[in-house]
Amino acid sequence: MKEQYSTQQLNSHLPEVLKQIERGNSIEITQEGVPFAYILSASEYKRLTAAKSTFWTSLQEFYDHNDLEDLETEADVFADVRDRSPGREVSF
């Protein structure tokens, strides 16, 4: 369960809150019972705010780090996936 403190409790429990953050736990701060803010470690903050890769970049990284022949997949694994039927007639 996530640790939770009200804004009033935060001052008196600050040393405990800092120890929790140091251990890698995030802390939820509430105001009148409603989540108000979160305190988290610097490493978690960096992880959450790191630039996200595009699909193309991720795909290229996958190809760079994996030999497709070693993955033992069939070359035409998606050959029969597409529905080749003409579909329904549409009148305009």
Distance bins in CASP14 RR format, pairs under 12 A and 6 or more apart:
PFRMAT RR
TARGET T0000
AUTHOR 0000-0000-0000
RMODE 2
METHOD distances of the structure
MODEL  1
1 20 0 0 0 0 0 1 0 0 0 0 0
1 25 0 0 0 0 0 1 0 0 0 0 0
1 26 0 0 0 0 0 1 0 0 0 0 0
1 27 0 0 0 0 0 1 0 0 0 0 0
1 28 0 0 0 0 0 1 0 0 0 0 0
2 20 0 0 0 0 1 0 0 0 0 0 0
2 24 0 0 0 0 0 1 0 0 0 0 0
2 25 1 0 0 1 0 0 0 0 0 0 0
2 26 1 0 0 1 0 0 0 0 0 0 0
2 27 1 0 0 1 0 0 0 0 0 0 0
2 28 1 0 1 0 0 0 0 0 0 0 0
2 29 0 0 0 0 0 1 0 0 0 0 0
2 30 0 0 0 0 0 1 0 0 0 0 0
2 35 0 0 0 0 1 0 0 0 0 0 0
2 38 0 0 0 0 1 0 0 0 0 0 0
2 39 0 0 0 0 0 1 0 0 0 0 0
2 40 0 0 0 0 0 1 0 0 0 0 0
3 9 0 0 0 0 0 1 0 0 0 0 0
3 10 0 0 0 0 0 1 0 0 0 0 0
3 13 0 0 0 0 1 0 0 0 0 0 0
3 16 0 0 0 0 1 0 0 0 0 0 0
3 17 1 0 0 1 0 0 0 0 0 0 0
3 18 0 0 0 0 0 1 0 0 0 0 0
3 19 0 0 0 0 0 1 0 0 0 0 0
3 20 1 0 1 0 0 0 0 0 0 0 0
3 21 0 0 0 0 1 0 0 0 0 0 0
3 23 0 0 0 0 0 1 0 0 0 0 0
3 24 0 0 0 0 0 1 0 0 0 0 0
3 25 1 0 0 1 0 0 0 0 0 0 0
3 26 1 0 0 1 0 0 0 0 0 0 0
3 27 1 0 1 0 0 0 0 0 0 0 0
3 28 1 0 0 1 0 0 0 0 0 0 0
3 29 0 0 0 0 1 0 0 0 0 0 0
3 30 0 0 0 0 0 1 0 0 0 0 0
3 38 0 0 0 0 0 1 0 0 0 0 0
3 39 0 0 0 0 1 0 0 0 0 0 0
3 40 0 0 0 0 0 1 0 0 0 0 0
4 10 0 0 0 0 0 1 0 0 0 0 0
4 13 0 0 0 0 0 1 0 0 0 0 0
4 17 0 0 0 0 0 1 0 0 0 0 0
4 20 0 0 0 0 0 1 0 0 0 0 0
4 25 0 0 0 0 0 1 0 0 0 0 0
4 26 0 0 0 0 0 1 0 0 0 0 0
4 27 1 0 0 1 0 0 0 0 0 0 0
4 28 1 0 1 0 0 0 0 0 0 0 0
4 29 1 0 0 1 0 0 0 0 0 0 0
4 30 1 0 0 1 0 0 0 0 0 0 0
4 31 0 0 0 0 0 1 0 0 0 0 0
4 33 0 0 0 0 1 0 0 0 0 0 0
4 34 0 0 0 0 0 1 0 0 0 0 0
4 35 0 0 0 0 1 0 0 0 0 0 0
4 36 0 0 0 0 0 1 0 0 0 0 0
4 37 0 0 0 0 0 1 0 0 0 0 0
4 38 0 0 0 0 0 1 0 0 0 0 0
4 39 0 0 0 0 0 1 0 0 0 0 0
5 11 0 0 0 0 1 0 0 0 0 0 0
5 12 0 0 0 0 1 0 0 0 0 0 0
5 13 1 0 1 0 0 0 0 0 0 0 0
5 14 0 0 0 0 1 0 0 0 0 0 0
5 16 0 0 0 0 1 0 0 0 0 0 0
5 17 1 0 0 1 0 0 0 0 0 0 0
5 18 0 0 0 0 0 1 0 0 0 0 0
5 20 0 0 0 0 1 0 0 0 0 0 0
5 21 0 0 0 0 0 1 0 0 0 0 0
5 25 0 0 0 0 0 1 0 0 0 0 0
5 26 0 0 0 0 0 1 0 0 0 0 0
5 27 1 0 0 1 0 0 0 0 0 0 0
5 28 1 0 0 1 0 0 0 0 0 0 0
5 29 1 0 1 0 0 0 0 0 0 0 0
5 30 1 0 0 1 0 0 0 0 0 0 0
5 31 0 0 0 0 0 1 0 0 0 0 0
5 33 0 0 0 0 0 1 0 0 0 0 0
5 35 0 0 0 0 0 1 0 0 0 0 0
5 36 0 0 0 0 0 1 0 0 0 0 0
5 37 0 0 0 0 0 1 0 0 0 0 0
5 38 0 0 0 0 0 1 0 0 0 0 0
5 39 0 0 0 0 1 0 0 0 0 0 0
6 12 0 0 0 0 0 1 0 0 0 0 0
6 13 0 0 0 0 1 0 0 0 0 0 0
6 17 0 0 0 0 0 1 0 0 0 0 0
6 27 0 0 0 0 0 1 0 0 0 0 0
6 28 0 0 0 0 1 0 0 0 0 0 0
6 29 1 0 0 1 0 0 0 0 0 0 0
6 30 1 0 1 0 0 0 0 0 0 0 0
6 31 1 0 0 1 0 0 0 0 0 0 0
6 32 0 0 0 0 1 0 0 0 0 0 0
6 33 1 0 0 1 0 0 0 0 0 0 0
6 34 0 0 0 0 0 1 0 0 0 0 0
6 35 0 0 0 0 0 1 0 0 0 0 0
6 36 0 0 0 0 1 0 0 0 0 0 0
6 37 0 0 0 0 0 1 0 0 0 0 0
7 13 0 0 0 0 0 1 0 0 0 0 0
7 17 0 0 0 0 0 1 0 0 0 0 0
7 27 0 0 0 0 0 1 0 0 0 0 0
7 28 0 0 0 0 0 1 0 0 0 0 0
7 29 1 0 0 1 0 0 0 0 0 0 0
7 30 1 0 0 1 0 0 0 0 0 0 0
7 31 1 0 1 0 0 0 0 0 0 0 0
7 32 0 0 0 0 1 0 0 0 0 0 0
7 33 0 0 0 0 1 0 0 0 0 0 0
7 34 0 0 0 0 0 1 0 0 0 0 0
7 35 0 0 0 0 0 1 0 0 0 0 0
7 36 1 0 0 1 0 0 0 0 0 0 0
7 37 0 0 0 0 1 0 0 0 0 0 0
7 39 0 0 0 0 0 1 0 0 0 0 0
8 29 0 0 0 0 0 1 0 0 0 0 0
8 30 0 0 0 0 1 0 0 0 0 0 0
8 31 0 0 0 0 1 0 0 0 0 0 0
8 32 0 0 0 0 1 0 0 0 0 0 0
8 33 0 0 0 0 0 1 0 0 0 0 0
8 36 0 0 0 0 0 1 0 0 0 0 0
9 16 0 0 0 0 1 0 0 0 0 0 0
9 17 0 0 0 0 1 0 0 0 0 0 0
9 27 0 0 0 0 0 1 0 0 0 0 0
9 28 0 0 0 0 0 1 0 0 0 0 0
9 29 0 0 0 0 1 0 0 0 0 0 0
9 30 0 0 0 0 1 0 0 0 0 0 0
9 31 0 0 0 0 0 1 0 0 0 0 0
9 33 0 0 0 0 0 1 0 0 0 0 0
10 16 0 0 0 0 0 1 0 0 0 0 0
10 17 1 0 0 1 0 0 0 0 0 0 0
10 18 0 0 0 0 0 1 0 0 0 0 0
10 20 0 0 0 0 0 1 0 0 0 0 0
10 27 0 0 0 0 1 0 0 0 0 0 0
10 28 0 0 0 0 0 1 0 0 0 0 0
10 29 1 0 0 1 0 0 0 0 0 0 0
10 30 0 0 0 0 1 0 0 0 0 0 0
10 31 0 0 0 0 0 1 0 0 0 0 0
10 36 0 0 0 0 0 1 0 0 0 0 0
10 37 0 0 0 0 1 0 0 0 0 0 0
10 39 0 0 0 0 1 0 0 0 0 0 0
11 17 0 0 0 0 1 0 0 0 0 0 0
11 29 0 0 0 0 0 1 0 0 0 0 0
13 19 0 0 0 0 0 1 0 0 0 0 0
13 20 0 0 0 0 1 0 0 0 0 0 0
13 21 0 0 0 0 0 1 0 0 0 0 0
13 27 0 0 0 0 1 0 0 0 0 0 0
13 29 0 0 0 0 0 1 0 0 0 0 0
13 39 0 0 0 0 0 1 0 0 0 0 0
14 20 0 0 0 0 0 1 0 0 0 0 0
14 21 0 0 0 0 0 1 0 0 0 0 0
14 27 0 0 0 0 0 1 0 0 0 0 0
14 29 0 0 0 0 0 1 0 0 0 0 0
14 39 0 0 0 0 0 1 0 0 0 0 0
15 21 0 0 0 0 0 1 0 0 0 0 0
15 22 0 0 0 0 0 1 0 0 0 0 0
16 22 0 0 0 0 0 1 0 0 0 0 0
16 23 0 0 0 0 0 1 0 0 0 0 0
16 25 0 0 0 0 0 1 0 0 0 0 0
16 27 0 0 0 0 1 0 0 0 0 0 0
16 39 0 0 0 0 0 1 0 0 0 0 0
17 23 0 0 0 0 0 1 0 0 0 0 0
17 24 0 0 0 0 0 1 0 0 0 0 0
17 25 0 0 0 0 1 0 0 0 0 0 0
17 26 0 0 0 0 0 1 0 0 0 0 0
17 27 1 0 1 0 0 0 0 0 0 0 0
17 28 0 0 0 0 0 1 0 0 0 0 0
17 29 0 0 0 0 1 0 0 0 0 0 0
17 37 0 0 0 0 0 1 0 0 0 0 0
17 38 0 0 0 0 0 1 0 0 0 0 0
17 39 1 0 0 1 0 0 0 0 0 0 0
17 40 0 0 0 0 0 1 0 0 0 0 0
17 41 0 0 0 0 0 1 0 0 0 0 0
18 24 0 0 0 0 0 1 0 0 0 0 0
18 25 0 0 0 0 0 1 0 0 0 0 0
18 27 0 0 0 0 1 0 0 0 0 0 0
18 39 0 0 0 0 1 0 0 0 0 0 0
18 40 0 0 0 0 0 1 0 0 0 0 0
18 41 0 0 0 0 0 1 0 0 0 0 0
19 25 0 0 0 0 1 0 0 0 0 0 0
19 27 0 0 0 0 0 1 0 0 0 0 0
19 39 0 0 0 0 0 1 0 0 0 0 0
19 41 0 0 0 0 0 1 0 0 0 0 0
20 26 0 0 0 0 1 0 0 0 0 0 0
20 27 1 0 1 0 0 0 0 0 0 0 0
20 28 0 0 0 0 0 1 0 0 0 0 0
20 38 0 0 0 0 0 1 0 0 0 0 0
20 39 0 0 0 0 1 0 0 0 0 0 0
20 40 0 0 0 0 0 1 0 0 0 0 0
20 41 0 0 0 0 1 0 0 0 0 0 0
21 27 1 0 0 1 0 0 0 0 0 0 0
21 28 0 0 0 0 0 1 0 0 0 0 0
21 29 0 0 0 0 0 1 0 0 0 0 0
21 38 0 0 0 0 0 1 0 0 0 0 0
21 39 1 0 1 0 0 0 0 0 0 0 0
21 40 1 0 0 1 0 0 0 0 0 0 0
21 41 1 0 1 0 0 0 0 0 0 0 0
21 42 0 0 0 0 1 0 0 0 0 0 0
21 43 0 0 0 0 0 1 0 0 0 0 0
21 44 0 0 0 0 1 0 0 0 0 0 0
21 45 0 0 0 0 0 1 0 0 0 0 0
22 39 0 0 0 0 0 1 0 0 0 0 0
22 40 0 0 0 0 0 1 0 0 0 0 0
22 41 1 0 0 1 0 0 0 0 0 0 0
22 42 0 0 0 0 0 1 0 0 0 0 0
22 43 0 0 0 0 0 1 0 0 0 0 0
22 44 0 0 0 0 0 1 0 0 0 0 0
23 40 0 0 0 0 0 1 0 0 0 0 0
23 41 0 0 0 0 1 0 0 0 0 0 0
23 43 0 0 0 0 0 1 0 0 0 0 0
23 44 0 0 0 0 0 1 0 0 0 0 0
24 39 0 0 0 0 0 1 0 0 0 0 0
24 40 1 0 0 1 0 0 0 0 0 0 0
24 41 1 0 1 0 0 0 0 0 0 0 0
24 42 0 0 0 0 0 1 0 0 0 0 0
24 43 1 0 0 1 0 0 0 0 0 0 0
24 44 1 0 0 1 0 0 0 0 0 0 0
24 45 0 0 0 0 0 1 0 0 0 0 0
24 47 0 0 0 0 0 1 0 0 0 0 0
25 38 0 0 0 0 0 1 0 0 0 0 0
25 39 0 0 0 0 1 0 0 0 0 0 0
25 40 0 0 0 0 1 0 0 0 0 0 0
25 41 0 0 0 0 1 0 0 0 0 0 0
25 44 0 0 0 0 1 0 0 0 0 0 0
26 35 0 0 0 0 0 1 0 0 0 0 0
26 37 0 0 0 0 0 1 0 0 0 0 0
26 38 1 0 1 0 0 0 0 0 0 0 0
26 39 1 0 0 1 0 0 0 0 0 0 0
26 40 1 0 1 0 0 0 0 0 0 0 0
26 41 1 0 0 1 0 0 0 0 0 0 0
26 43 0 0 0 0 0 1 0 0 0 0 0
26 44 1 0 0 1 0 0 0 0 0 0 0
26 45 0 0 0 0 1 0 0 0 0 0 0
26 47 0 0 0 0 0 1 0 0 0 0 0
26 48 0 0 0 0 0 1 0 0 0 0 0
27 35 0 0 0 0 0 1 0 0 0 0 0
27 36 0 0 0 0 0 1 0 0 0 0 0
27 37 0 0 0 0 1 0 0 0 0 0 0
27 38 1 0 0 1 0 0 0 0 0 0 0
27 39 1 0 1 0 0 0 0 0 0 0 0
27 40 1 0 0 1 0 0 0 0 0 0 0
27 41 0 0 0 0 0 1 0 0 0 0 0
27 44 0 0 0 0 0 1 0 0 0 0 0
28 34 0 0 0 0 0 1 0 0 0 0 0
28 35 1 0 1 0 0 0 0 0 0 0 0
28 36 0 0 0 0 1 0 0 0 0 0 0
28 37 1 0 0 1 0 0 0 0 0 0 0
28 38 1 0 1 0 0 0 0 0 0 0 0
28 39 0 0 0 0 1 0 0 0 0 0 0
28 40 0 0 0 0 0 1 0 0 0 0 0
29 35 1 0 0 1 0 0 0 0 0 0 0
29 36 1 0 1 0 0 0 0 0 0 0 0
29 37 1 0 1 0 0 0 0 0 0 0 0
29 38 1 0 0 1 0 0 0 0 0 0 0
29 39 1 0 0 1 0 0 0 0 0 0 0
29 40 0 0 0 0 0 1 0 0 0 0 0
30 36 1 0 1 0 0 0 0 0 0 0 0
30 37 0 0 0 0 1 0 0 0 0 0 0
30 38 0 0 0 0 0 1 0 0 0 0 0
31 37 0 0 0 0 1 0 0 0 0 0 0
38 44 0 0 0 0 1 0 0 0 0 0 0
38 45 0 0 0 0 1 0 0 0 0 0 0
38 48 0 0 0 0 0 1 0 0 0 0 0
39 45 0 0 0 0 1 0 0 0 0 0 0
40 46 0 0 0 0 0 1 0 0 0 0 0
40 47 0 0 0 0 1 0 0 0 0 0 0
40 48 1 0 0 1 0 0 0 0 0 0 0
40 49 0 0 0 0 0 1 0 0 0 0 0
41 47 0 0 0 0 1 0 0 0 0 0 0
41 48 0 0 0 0 0 1 0 0 0 0 0
42 48 0 0 0 0 0 1 0 0 0 0 0
42 49 0 0 0 0 0 1 0 0 0 0 0
43 49 0 0 0 0 0 1 0 0 0 0 0
43 50 0 0 0 0 0 1 0 0 0 0 0
44 50 0 0 0 0 0 1 0 0 0 0 0
51 57 0 0 0 0 0 1 0 0 0 0 0
52 58 0 0 0 0 1 0 0 0 0 0 0
53 59 0 0 0 0 1 0 0 0 0 0 0
53 60 0 0 0 0 1 0 0 0 0 0 0
53 61 1 0 0 1 0 0 0 0 0 0 0
53 62 0 0 0 0 0 1 0 0 0 0 0
54 60 0 0 0 0 1 0 0 0 0 0 0
54 61 0 0 0 0 0 1 0 0 0 0 0
55 61 0 0 0 0 0 1 0 0 0 0 0
55 62 0 0 0 0 0 1 0 0 0 0 0
56 62 0 0 0 0 0 1 0 0 0 0 0
56 63 0 0 0 0 0 1 0 0 0 0 0
57 63 0 0 0 0 0 1 0 0 0 0 0
57 64 0 0 0 0 0 1 0 0 0 0 0
58 64 0 0 0 0 0 1 0 0 0 0 0
58 65 0 0 0 0 0 1 0 0 0 0 0
58 66 0 0 0 0 0 1 0 0 0 0 0
59 65 0 0 0 0 0 1 0 0 0 0 0
59 66 0 0 0 0 0 1 0 0 0 0 0
59 68 0 0 0 0 0 1 0 0 0 0 0
60 66 0 0 0 0 0 1 0 0 0 0 0
62 68 0 0 0 0 1 0 0 0 0 0 0
62 71 0 0 0 0 0 1 0 0 0 0 0
63 71 0 0 0 0 0 1 0 0 0 0 0
65 71 0 0 0 0 0 1 0 0 0 0 0
66 72 0 0 0 0 0 1 0 0 0 0 0
66 73 0 0 0 0 0 1 0 0 0 0 0
67 73 0 0 0 0 0 1 0 0 0 0 0
68 74 0 0 0 0 0 1 0 0 0 0 0
68 75 0 0 0 0 1 0 0 0 0 0 0
68 77 0 0 0 0 0 1 0 0 0 0 0
69 75 0 0 0 0 1 0 0 0 0 0 0
71 77 0 0 0 0 0 1 0 0 0 0 0
74 80 0 0 0 0 0 1 0 0 0 0 0
76 82 0 0 0 0 0 1 0 0 0 0 0
END
